[in-house]
Amino acid sequence: MRKPVVNIEEYRNQLKNYFLRLTPKIVLEELNELVEQFTVDKFSKKEIILKAGEHSDTVYFVYEGLVRIYYVKEDKEITNWFIKENMMFAATYSILTGEPNYSNYETLEDTYVLKVKYSVLESYYRKYHSLEHMGRKLIEAYYGAFMKKTFDVLFLSADERYSLFVKDHMDLLNRVPLRYIASYLGITQETLSRLRAKH
Amino acid sequence: MKIAHDIELYRNRLRNLITYFADIPAFQMDEFLSVFALEKYSKKSVIIPPSSENNKLYFIISGLVRIYYQAEGKEITSDFKEENSFFTNGYTLFTKLPNIDYHVALEDTVCLAADYKSIELLSSKYHEIEYLGRKIVEKYYATFLISNYNKLFLSADERYDVFIRERAAVMNRVPLRHIASHLGVKPETLSRLRAKQQSVKI
């Protein structure tokens, strides 16, 4: 893989802003020390970052690009999440349970990330109180997002789920193949086309 | 008969459980435990209704709580919480959106309860309490992820096996229809699984 031409300070600033939006009261010196632990990595379009069945303890922050998370059930790919700029991802299931992860993480575009081992992240949580707080808020936010997704599938109609997706991820309509969006919304591609025409 | 509740005894129960998660200095632990007060719920009472402003962390001393939601006219049980478990209106707490589910006492239930705000205050005061909070959230998130995994990849048979293995304490205290909806199977299927399991034992 070619070495990415990046300005790492720019990457770290973007990550700092992400953490500050989550917990504004974070101590800046401590945050600076934390983001220095992150290193840059680059993945080409259509590259698998993590495979189902593998263990992973790495936490990623997307600086630029797009990642699709999916699992395979009965030979069908089910798309669970799209992770774009200013979002984090990790094999949380693997990290928290010690079991191999069950999802695949694949780039849909050339993707530039910052990454760090969860154990390193945790050592900074232990070192600084304000980072420990941020760590808890981070996990609460991801727990909440997962619960919300579970309930959205149960309680919203296909129409409502589509509207919500457009509201939150307008840009993804042009960046993601429609079959993945249909799978994410739990609808057929025909239904998706009908919804797109209607809206 | 009136039961005398010894809150110090109950706080000790909570102290013992917390010791598994974190090593907290005694004076911080005492301060933490002091924000918990006794709450009693009679069987069938609703502890947290949908769209609730309830903002407390509960620790169950005795009793049993069922968490469920209604979908397409049916009640779906998402979880049971028994003695020595925590529960909270996690959905609202973590998403800031109105919750959809009910928390209901399936038996007379005694809890220790604390305002989440007072716990947040202690978390910002003491690093160790903040650490404890993260560890508890991580543990509960892991449980949520595992149950999500089981729903996705295990058969009804396997889900039943996991349930009787891990939730034996709950199994005989809960009406079977709630277990069936929790496992995502019809009550008839659950009866068949139970019969199969019992014949294996013989």
Interface residues (C-beta under 8 A of the other chain):
Chain A: Y71 K73 T92 Y93 L96 T97 Y102 Y125 R126 H129 E132 H133 G135 R136 I139 E140 A141 Y142 Y143 G144 A145 F146 M147 K148 T150 F151 L154 F155
Chain B: Y69 A71 G90 Y91 L93 F94 T95 L97 I100 S123 S124 H127 E130 Y131 G133 R134 V137 E138 Y140 Y141 A142 F144 L145 I146 N148 Y149 L152 F153
